[in-house]
């Protein structure tokens, strides 16, 4: 009766299928690790980013319109600040109010 499984005492050990799988996985790890990372980036990173980019492209005209409105309001307020910082404007405004002319 032959013993199919070698004993550890005899030193003849046959690699198990699990050990062979680990060796193959480690041997091919320079290939599959970057592939896994690339798949993760594509699925979890690039696809949502492209979807969000298209959503933002749709909103671009609204944002541009709001930006133009805000810029115009800012320019108006800047002119008001410069005018009120000018002593001549303040004097003219005070005289107009004294005469009853509301500017």
Secondary structure by P-SEA (a helix, b strand, c coil): ccccccccccccccccaaaaaaaaaaaacccaaaaaaaaaaaaccaaaaaaaaaaaaaaaaaaaaaaaaaaaaaaaaaaaaaaaacaaaaaaaaaaaaacccc
